[in-house]
């Protein structure tokens, strides 16, 4: 594990064999540990190995703290609860029903990922309702020996929350603060369907800034500072990508043509900023065609 602060570390889950794509934060104290975003079931071997090397066994984990329920963040939760039935799982109220019965979530993901579902994500097991601690935003919780403030931060997902450890100065922000795979590199807004909301996202960024954190912890990937610079870059790139998606809808041809144009424009933008290998890693973290679909859906709903 990589140390963030006393009692705070994170693990690289080595998603599909690619380092630096999915990170799980681990809060650990004498009373037990908590995991923020345990990742998909496909990366459980890496999660378990990292915890074991740090001397943390399954029975030492007291809580799973979810920013949101997408498979790359929450997919392993049900399996971990099955192994340790005393686990508390913190999740937003809009995501809670899908943790209890993930069938609709799995069906939606299968429409996007098809035959790659098992290879990428593995199994997603249900979580018993009694294990859930349902959040609205505005709460304070204790997990892994830390007091965490909770904020509702939709935009990427309607069920997204973020957590702030004020004493450490670290905000755990899931996907609300974007994807940034290398220190000092490009901040990419992930915009998959079905519930991208640009206005809500801008409000959520203001909510994160109001915490005045010293560091943002991104699930994709790791800690970043200075915070104000990062959030400004994300807001700028959100305007860029959403503008490209809006422009694509005025182009002739099919949606497949528009999606392909958008994807190539994003690749071109990335390759101006990072190496080819790094640009490819961003596509592992979040497919650009899916980003087009989320933004296209948003703009079409706005025009109706």
C-alpha positions, 0 to 999 in steps of 0.5 A: 500500500502507498501511504497518504497520511497516518492511517490512510493509504491506497492500493493500485488494483492493477485493472486488466493488468494496467497499473495506475487506473483504479485505486482503492483508499484504505483507512486503518486504525486499531479498531479496524479498517475501511475501504473507499471504493473497493473496485470490481470483483475482477480486481479482488486478488490485487485488493486482497494481496495488498491488504494482506501485505499490510497485515489487514485480513478480511475480518479486520475490515469494518466498512465499505465506503462507496462514492457511487455504485458503478462497477469499477467502484462498487462491484466487489462490495457484495462479495466482500460482504458475503465473506464478512457479513458484519460489514457496513456499506455506506452508499447514497440513497439513490444507489442503495436499491441497486446494491440490494438488487443489482440486476438492473445495474448489471443489465445496463452495464451489459448493454454497454460492455457486452461479452467483456462484462466478466473479463472487466468486472467479474461478478456483482453480488447483492448486498443485504439491506441490513448491511447498508448505511444509506446517505443523503449528503450532509452526514458525518460518519466514522470509518477506519478510525476517521471522521468523514464529512459526506457531500452529495456530488452528482453530475457524473452519477445521480447517486454520487457522494464524496467524503472529506477527512478534515484532519488529513485535508483529503477529499475522496471524490470518486469520479466527480473530480474526473480522471487524472492518471499521471501527476501533472497530466490531463484531467478527463471528465468521465461522462458515460450514460445514463445520468450525466448532468452538467449543471449538477456537476458544476455545483458539485465542483463548487461543493468540493472547493468549499471544503478547502481540501489540501488534496483530492483523492481520485479513484482514477487515480490517486492523490492530486494537489493543488486542488484549485488548479485541478478543479479549474482544469476539470471544469475547462475540460468538461466544457470542451468535451460537452461542447464537442458532443453538442457539436457532433449532434449537428453533423450529418450521418448516423450516431455511429459517425458522430460517436466516432468523430467525437472519439477521434477528437478526444484522442487528438486532444489527449495526444497533444497533452500526453504520450500515446501509451498514456492516452491509451490508459485513459481509454482503459479508465473510461471509453470515449464512445461511452462518454459521447453517449452520456453527453449526447443523451444529456444534450438531447434531453435538454433540447426536448 
